[in-house]
Amino acid sequence: MSGTLYIVPTPVGNMEDITLRAIRVLKEVDLILAEDTRTSGKLLKHYEIQNHLMSHHKFNEHGTSAGIVERLKGGQNIALISDAGTPGISDPGFFLAREAAAADIKVECLPGATALIPAIVSSGLPCDRFAFEGFLPQKKGRQTKLQSLAEEHRTMVFYESPYRVLKTLQQFAEVFGEDRQAATCREISKIHEECKRGTLAELIAHFKTTAPKGEFVIVVAGKD
C-alpha cells in the first residue's frame, strides 16, 4: 500500500505558529524533505523532532522527485517542508505534489502558516476576493505582467524583497495610479512586524525616507 505525501506548513516568523498536528506528523513520518536542512534543523530541534532529513529544493527537485515517488509507492510516509510557510506557495512543492498525484499517491496538505493571509486581512483592503501574484518577474516580462493587471478589480497580493520594494511601488504607481490604496506588511509574525497603509504615493514617500527592512507582502486595491 502506498504511503502519503504530507505538505506541512512551518512558521513564517514566530516559532509558536505551528500546529500540534504538524509536529505530530513530522515526528511520525519516515522522511522529512527540507528546502534547507540547516534552517529546518533549528525548527526540528526546537520541537525535539528527531527524524531523517533530506534536502529537496528548486535546484534539485526535478532530479530527486522520481526517487521520492518510488519511496512513497513502497509505503513510506514523507513530509515536505520549506524554510517558512506553506510549500508550493512561492516555495518548492508544486512539482513533487504533481508527480505524486500523477502516480495516484495520496497528497495531504495540512492547514497552517502562510504570509499572504495575515497581510491581506490586516491591510484593511477588501479580502473577500483577491488575486495572489507572488513574486513578479525581476526583469523579462515584468512590465507586461503589470500591464495585464491594470484592469484587475480584485485586491492584488505580491511578495517582494526589501531591496526592490521602493522600485516596485513606483512601478505600481505608474500602472495603477499613485492614488490607488495599498498596504505594505513586513516581517509578518516576527518581533518587528509592521503594516503601513495609504495611497501608493504616500507609501513611496515613506520608503524614500525609511529604508525597507525584512520580507514584504504588498497588498494593492483593485480597480474601482
TAJOPE-V383733 format. One record per residue. N is the residue number from 0. RES is the residue in one letter. PSI is psi in whole degrees, 0 to 359 (NA if undefined). BURIAL is # if it has 16 or more other C-alpha atoms within 10 Angstrom, else .. D_CENTER is the distance of its C-alpha to the mean C-alpha in whole Angstrom. Layout:
n->N res->RES psi->PSI burial->BURIAL d_center->D_CENTER
n->N res->RES psi->PSI burial->BURIAL d_center->D_CENTER
This chain:
n->0 res->M psi->134 burial->. d_center->32
n->1 res->S psi->154 burial-># d_center->29
n->2 res->G psi->190 burial-># d_center->26
n->3 res->T psi->139 burial-># d_center->23
n->4 res->L psi->116 burial-># d_center->19
n->5 res->Y psi->126 burial-># d_center->17
n->6 res->I psi->114 burial-># d_center->13
n->7 res->V psi->115 burial-># d_center->12
n->8 res->P psi->144 burial-># d_center->10
n->9 res->T psi->161 burial-># d_center->10
n->10 res->P psi->142 burial-># d_center->11
n->11 res->V psi->348 burial-># d_center->9
n->12 res->G psi->272 burial-># d_center->12
n->13 res->N psi->129 burial->. d_center->15
n->14 res->M psi->338 burial->. d_center->16
n->15 res->E psi->352 burial->. d_center->18
n->16 res->D psi->56 burial-># d_center->14
n->17 res->I psi->144 burial-># d_center->15
n->18 res->T psi->157 burial-># d_center->17
n->19 res->L psi->324 burial->. d_center->21
n->20 res->R psi->320 burial->. d_center->20
n->21 res->A psi->317 burial-># d_center->17
n->22 res->I psi->316 burial-># d_center->20
n->23 res->R psi->314 burial->. d_center->22
n->24 res->V psi->317 burial-># d_center->21
n->25 res->L psi->333 burial-># d_center->20
n->26 res->K psi->329 burial-># d_center->23
n->27 res->E psi->335 burial-># d_center->25
n->28 res->V psi->164 burial-># d_center->23
n->29 res->D psi->336 burial-># d_center->25
n->30 res->L psi->142 burial-># d_center->22
n->31 res->I psi->125 burial-># d_center->19
n->32 res->L psi->126 burial-># d_center->17
n->33 res->A psi->140 burial-># d_center->15
n->34 res->E psi->316 burial-># d_center->13
n->35 res->D psi->112 burial-># d_center->15
n->36 res->T psi->332 burial-># d_center->18
n->37 res->R psi->315 burial->. d_center->19
n->38 res->T psi->312 burial->. d_center->16
n->39 res->S psi->330 burial-># d_center->16
n->40 res->G psi->325 burial-># d_center->19
n->41 res->K psi->318 burial->. d_center->19
n->42 res->L psi->314 burial-># d_center->17
n->43 res->L psi->321 burial-># d_center->20
n->44 res->K psi->320 burial->. d_center->23
n->45 res->H psi->322 burial->. d_center->22
n->46 res->Y psi->16 burial->. d_center->22
n->47 res->E psi->44 burial->. d_center->25
n->48 res->I psi->112 burial->. d_center->23
n->49 res->Q psi->101 burial->. d_center->25
n->50 res->N psi->165 burial->. d_center->24
n->51 res->H psi->132 burial->. d_center->24
n->52 res->L psi->141 burial-># d_center->21
n->53 res->M psi->136 burial->. d_center->21
n->54 res->S psi->129 burial->. d_center->18
n->55 res->H psi->108 burial-># d_center->16
n->56 res->H psi->181 burial-># d_center->14
n->57 res->K psi->341 burial->. d_center->14
n->58 res->F psi->344 burial->. d_center->17
n->59 res->N psi->358 burial->. d_center->19
n->60 res->E psi->328 burial-># d_center->17
n->61 res->H psi->335 burial->. d_center->20
n->62 res->G psi->334 burial->. d_center->23
n->63 res->T psi->341 burial->. d_center->22
n->64 res->S psi->323 burial-># d_center->21
n->65 res->A psi->317 burial->. d_center->24
n->66 res->G psi->324 burial->. d_center->25
n->67 res->I psi->319 burial-># d_center->23
n->68 res->V psi->322 burial-># d_center->24
n->69 res->E psi->321 burial->. d_center->27
n->70 res->R psi->317 burial-># d_center->27
n->71 res->L psi->318 burial-># d_center->25
n->72 res->K psi->329 burial-># d_center->28
n->73 res->G psi->358 burial->. d_center->30
n->74 res->G psi->0 burial->. d_center->29
n->75 res->Q psi->144 burial-># d_center->27
n->76 res->N psi->130 burial-># d_center->24
n->77 res->I psi->138 burial-># d_center->21
n->78 res->A psi->141 burial-># d_center->17
n->79 res->L psi->126 burial-># d_center->14
n->80 res->I psi->156 burial-># d_center->12
n->81 res->S psi->182 burial-># d_center->9
n->82 res->D psi->325 burial-># d_center->10
n->83 res->A psi->142 burial-># d_center->7
n->84 res->G psi->200 burial-># d_center->5
n->85 res->T psi->121 burial-># d_center->6
n->86 res->P psi->141 burial-># d_center->7
n->87 res->G psi->336 burial-># d_center->7
n->88 res->I psi->92 burial->. d_center->4
n->89 res->S psi->28 burial->. d_center->5
n->90 res->D psi->161 burial-># d_center->6
n->91 res->P psi->148 burial-># d_center->10
n->92 res->G psi->323 burial-># d_center->11
n->93 res->F psi->313 burial->. d_center->12
n->94 res->F psi->312 burial->. d_center->15
n->95 res->L psi->318 burial-># d_center->16
n->96 res->A psi->320 burial-># d_center->16
n->97 res->R psi->316 burial->. d_center->18
n->98 res->E psi->321 burial-># d_center->20
n->99 res->A psi->316 burial-># d_center->21
n->100 res->A psi->321 burial->. d_center->21
n->101 res->A psi->333 burial->. d_center->24
n->102 res->A psi->11 burial->. d_center->26
n->103 res->D psi->34 burial->. d_center->26
n->104 res->I psi->141 burial-># d_center->24
n->105 res->K psi->126 burial-># d_center->23
n->106 res->V psi->120 burial-># d_center->19
n->107 res->E psi->116 burial->. d_center->18
n->108 res->C psi->121 burial-># d_center->14
n->109 res->L psi->143 burial->. d_center->14
n->110 res->P psi->150 burial->. d_center->13
n->111 res->G psi->205 burial-># d_center->11
n->112 res->A psi->139 burial-># d_center->9
n->113 res->T psi->149 burial-># d_center->6
n->114 res->A psi->332 burial-># d_center->6
n->115 res->L psi->324 burial-># d_center->7
n->116 res->I psi->310 burial->. d_center->10
n->117 res->P psi->324 burial->. d_center->12
n->118 res->A psi->311 burial-># d_center->12
n->119 res->I psi->325 burial-># d_center->13
n->120 res->V psi->318 burial->. d_center->16
n->121 res->S psi->349 burial-># d_center->17
n->122 res->S psi->335 burial-># d_center->17
n->123 res->G psi->2 burial->. d_center->20
n->124 res->L psi->159 burial-># d_center->20
n->125 res->P psi->130 burial->. d_center->20
n->126 res->C psi->15 burial-># d_center->17
n->127 res->D psi->330 burial->. d_center->20
n->128 res->R psi->130 burial->. d_center->18
n->129 res->F psi->162 burial-># d_center->16
n->130 res->A psi->116 burial-># d_center->14
n->131 res->F psi->118 burial-># d_center->10
n->132 res->E psi->350 burial->. d_center->11
n->133 res->G psi->218 burial-># d_center->8
n->134 res->F psi->131 burial->. d_center->10
n->135 res->L psi->155 burial-># d_center->13
n->136 res->P psi->138 burial->. d_center->16
n->137 res->Q psi->323 burial->. d_center->17
n->138 res->K psi->276 burial->. d_center->21
n->139 res->K psi->125 burial->. d_center->22
n->140 res->G psi->356 burial->. d_center->21
n->141 res->R psi->309 burial->. d_center->20
n->142 res->Q psi->323 burial->. d_center->23
n->143 res->T psi->319 burial->. d_center->23
n->144 res->K psi->315 burial->. d_center->19
n->145 res->L psi->317 burial-># d_center->20
n->146 res->Q psi->328 burial->. d_center->24
n->147 res->S psi->342 burial->. d_center->22
n->148 res->L psi->1 burial-># d_center->21
n->149 res->A psi->329 burial->. d_center->24
n->150 res->E psi->10 burial->. d_center->25
n->151 res->E psi->126 burial-># d_center->22
n->152 res->H psi->343 burial->. d_center->23
n->153 res->R psi->156 burial-># d_center->20
n->154 res->T psi->139 burial-># d_center->17
n->155 res->M psi->141 burial-># d_center->15
n->156 res->V psi->129 burial-># d_center->11
n->157 res->F psi->149 burial-># d_center->10
n->158 res->Y psi->145 burial-># d_center->8
n->159 res->E psi->148 burial-># d_center->11
n->160 res->S psi->156 burial-># d_center->12
n->161 res->P psi->335 burial-># d_center->16
n->162 res->Y psi->342 burial->. d_center->18
n->163 res->R psi->5 burial->. d_center->17
n->164 res->V psi->309 burial-># d_center->17
n->165 res->L psi->314 burial-># d_center->21
n->166 res->K psi->318 burial->. d_center->21
n->167 res->T psi->316 burial-># d_center->18
n->168 res->L psi->320 burial-># d_center->20
n->169 res->Q psi->322 burial-># d_center->23
n->170 res->Q psi->322 burial-># d_center->22
n->171 res->F psi->317 burial-># d_center->21
n->172 res->A psi->322 burial-># d_center->24
n->173 res->E psi->323 burial->. d_center->26
n->174 res->V psi->316 burial-># d_center->25
n->175 res->F psi->344 burial-># d_center->24
n->176 res->G psi->139 burial-># d_center->27
n->177 res->E psi->349 burial-># d_center->27
n->178 res->D psi->359 burial->. d_center->28
n->179 res->R psi->134 burial-># d_center->25
n->180 res->Q psi->144 burial-># d_center->23
n->181 res->A psi->173 burial-># d_center->20
n->182 res->A psi->144 burial-># d_center->18
n->183 res->T psi->122 burial-># d_center->16
n->184 res->C psi->123 burial-># d_center->14
n->185 res->R psi->155 burial-># d_center->13
n->186 res->E psi->47 burial-># d_center->13
n->187 res->I psi->130 burial-># d_center->12
n->188 res->S psi->17 burial-># d_center->13
n->189 res->K psi->175 burial->. d_center->15
n->190 res->I psi->319 burial->. d_center->19
n->191 res->H psi->32 burial->. d_center->19
n->192 res->E psi->137 burial->. d_center->16
n->193 res->E psi->140 burial->. d_center->18
n->194 res->C psi->119 burial-># d_center->18
n->195 res->K psi->132 burial-># d_center->20
n->196 res->R psi->150 burial-># d_center->21
n->197 res->G psi->191 burial-># d_center->24
n->198 res->T psi->164 burial-># d_center->25
n->199 res->L psi->323 burial-># d_center->23
n->200 res->A psi->318 burial-># d_center->27
n->201 res->E psi->321 burial-># d_center->26
n->202 res->L psi->323 burial-># d_center->23
n->203 res->I psi->316 burial-># d_center->24
n->204 res->A psi->321 burial->. d_center->27
n->205 res->H psi->313 burial->. d_center->25
n->206 res->F psi->352 burial->. d_center->23
n->207 res->K psi->335 burial->. d_center->27
n->208 res->T psi->345 burial->. d_center->28
n->209 res->T psi->113 burial->. d_center->25
n->210 res->A psi->129 burial->. d_center->23
n->211 res->P psi->136 burial-># d_center->19
n->212 res->K psi->139 burial->. d_center->18
n->213 res->G psi->179 burial->. d_center->14
n->214 res->E psi->137 burial-># d_center->11
n->215 res->F psi->146 burial-># d_center->11
n->216 res->V psi->126 burial-># d_center->10
n->217 res->I psi->126 burial-># d_center->13
n->218 res->V psi->127 burial-># d_center->14
n->219 res->V psi->132 burial-># d_center->17
n->220 res->A psi->148 burial-># d_center->20
n->221 res->G psi->173 burial-># d_center->21
n->222 res->K psi->136 burial-># d_center->25
n->223 res->D psi->NA burial->. d_center->28
